[in-house]
Amino acid sequence: GLLFRHCLPYFIETRKLHSQVEKLEAENEEQSAVESSSSTLKLTEELADAQRKIISLQEQVIQLKDEIRSAENSAVTKTVQRDLKCYSAVLSQNCAVSLAPRKIQHAVRKVTSSPEVEDRSC
């Protein structure tokens, strides 16, 4: 019994200290879980921000592609209109020259006065 009486206060103190250590460990785990949850929330927010930036950049790319396509269409339209005007002008000039009254009269005379006029008396 003497050993028990001497050791009992130390045993009780050891139990108290052990209980405090367990309590501190539990609090530490809770704090770690809160910090982990906070960290996860922060990372989730950063991910959402990054995704919003990606979407914004994709919208800018689409807008730039539309502007390029519009500029290309405008350039093609202008080129076609210019070339059609040139073709139309050339065609008008050639038709005017080839249908000039003197040229028509000359062609008619040439055909009618040709010695190789076909004999249709058969």
Buried (B, 14 or more C-beta within 10 A) or exposed (E): EEEEEEEEEEEEEEEEEEEEEEEEEEEEEEEEEEEEEEEEEEEEEEEEEEEEEEEEEEEEEEEEEEEEEEEEEEEEEEEEEEEEEEEEEEEEEEEEEEEEEEEEEEEEEEEEEEEEEEEEEE
